[in-house]
Amino acid sequence: MISALLADLLPWAIGVFATLGALWGWGRSKKAEGRQETYIEAKARDHEKATAIRDTVERDLPDRVREYDDAGYRD
């Protein structure tokens, strides 16, 4: 009786665990892909911000320096 029950349930249980394992592995791979995409997007935003800051500083520097021309300030 027990051996017949195990013979019927064992393949089913193995199938369920294999399916759960496959879903778990798929979920981890999707999570890793999402993490990588987020990292790449954040890195691109950081580069864009750095470029904008650099452009602003380079563009505004002469105006800020001219403000102190002949004002008696030391460099």
N, C-alpha and C positions, 0 to 999 in steps of 0.2 A: 504494500500500500504506500508506504513512505517512499520507496524507491521509484514507484510509478509516478507519484506526485512530483518528486524531484526531477524525474526525467521529463515531465511536461513543463515544469516551471523554470528549470535551469536555462534552457535556450531563450526563453522569454526574458528572464532576468538579465542574462548576458546581453541580449539585444537592447534592453532599456539602458543598462549601464554604458554600453558602447555609444548609444545615441546621446546620452547625457554628456559623455566625455567628448564626443565630437562637437556638440553645441558649446561646451565650455571652451574648447580649443579655438573654435571659430570666433567666439566672443572676445577671447584674449587677443586674437590677431586683429580684430576690428578696433579694439581699444588701443592697441599699439599703433595702428595706422592713424587713428584720430589724434593720438598724442603727437605723432611725428608731424602731421599736418598743422596742428596748433603751434608747434615749435617753429616750423618753417614760416608760418604766417606772422608770428610774433617777431621773429628775426627780421623779416622784410619790413614790418612796421617800424622796428627800431632803426633800421638803416634809413628809412624814409624820414623819420624824425631827426636823426643825426644829420642828414643832408640838409634838411630845412633849417636846422639850428646853425649849421656851418654857413649856409648861404646868407642867413640873416646877420650873423656876426660879421662876415666878410663885407656885406653890403653896408652895414651900419657903422663899421669901424671908422671910416674917414669923418663921418658926421659927428661922432662922439669925440674924436680927437680935435676937430675944429672948434668944438665948443670950449675947449680949454686953451686954445692958441692965445698966446700973449696974456694969459690970465695970471701969470706968476706961479703956476703950479710946477712942481718938479715931476719929472718922469719917474 
